[in-house]
Amino acid sequence: MSAPLDVDLWRRAEQVFAAALECAPEDRSRLLRQACGGDDALRAAVDTLLAFDESDFLETPLITPTPTLSMALDSSPGAGGSVGPYRLVALIGEGGMSRVFLAERASPDFPQQVAVKLIREGGLSPSALRRFRRERRILAGLQHPNIARLLDGGATESGEPYVVMEYVSGLPVTRYCDERRLTVRER
């Protein structure tokens, strides 16, 4: 198992990775040589990110989910709908394109609380769906104590993507900041 990236290396790798995605495939090799110079660790980190971006990791669920996404989204929080091996317990967040549920692994042999982000049916354009899948791949490679871990992911029977993240109990960051009346700089 490789050691996690240090913060400075990660920031540089993220910048080079973003630039590599923006350039034409035939220009990528030259860009990487110039941007990474002789920094082998940086080049390895960028190559890893590019490999995740090009792979189909997490594109296919390991376990075929039983309900469709629309069933999960239409069920009220706590109604017991499920996605893959996870039973949805309560709605904990909602946006224009997705809902996030507190969920539990359905098997009593593996008790675990998780956060399941479900994309609303038809909520993503093809380009937004590609970005979501790319984000999912990047999250799968991140290891840092201040980043919730990606645990699982896949697609519902209807093809809508979902991700399963480590559940972190606490206040939403916006509420935390508001309650403490933090300045923009403090936020």
Secondary structure, DSSP 8 states (H G I E B T S, - for coil): ------HHHHHHHHHHHHHHHHS-HHHHHHHHHHHHTT-HHHHHHHHHHHHHHHS-TTSS-SS--SS-HHHHHHS-TTS--EETTEEEEEEEEE-SSEEEEEEEES-TTS--EEEEEEE-TT-S-HHHHHHHHHHHHHHHH---TTS--EEEEEE-TTS-EEEEEE---S--HHHHHHHTT--TTT-
